[in-house]
Amino acid sequence: MELGVYGLSAKAALAPQITAQLARRAEELGYRSWWVGDHVVLPSPRVPESPMAPTDPILDPLVHLSYVAALTERLELGTGILILPQRNPLVLAKQVASLDVLSGGRVLLGVAAGYLEPEMTAVGVSPTERGGRTDEYLDAMRQLWTAPAPAFHGNYVNFEQVDAHPRPVRPDGPRIVIGGHSPAAYRRAVARGHGWIGNGSGPADLVRHLDGLRTAATEVERPARLGRLEINFMQLDPVEVSADDARRYADLGVDRLQVYPLPLTDPRSVIAFLERQARLPH
């Protein structure tokens, strides 16, 4: 099991010098991946389902990860997650391929369908279309990354007689990680993802998610090219993972355990948190 860091593109870690300090220290401590979230806009006033207040700052994930890529050498660069229906898939395919090339193939593209209706409506996407758009966008981007003559014709994306280079470093494109806790998200992870990403309050929550993924595997076919489904998990409450829980996560088959220092507001406290969590058994 590898350790990753989540969430340091917001709140306490916005300043470039702080991002540089934290990213370099995380790499020195042996963390293998750096993950960030995504919100283009936030509901104002805040709605109950919103994870952030409308005035909470959060950087664009791909811009932030480009900065981190230049500061580090080994950290995998993950979106955990990027709200896919809110992005133009052709533009996003170019951005992701560019970041992958510049980082030496370190991109982990985590995506999900999203759930905040005010945000989707503001961006011009109907919430009722989010699942269909997510599936089409994934398939369309893979065409641009892998096909000799890219073409796609769907309900939301149509193109042919176009191409886009450079391609990502891996011949099959960057590794795709599907986020979400719904049956549809589990099916999407099985059918289209190299991995799944989720969160919860402890190992018991992960067990429920794994049960959902196993059920999904009986409902949809998994392409052989995707290989084994990788499991990525972040504990939210309490945010500091205990040694016993870390061992339990490893026993459950977690590939990347993400720690979440964001409730801390002082960079020195964040570094101390990372130093403690780096000693977890993994």
Helices and strands as residue ranges (DSSP letters): E 2-6, G 11-13, H 16-28, E 33-36, H 61-71, E 76-79, E 82-83, G 84-86, H 89-103, E 107-112, H 117-123, G 127-129, H 130-146, E 152-153, E 158-159, E 175-179, H 183-192, E 195-200, H 203-217, G 224-226, E 230-235, H 243-251, E 256-259, H 267-277
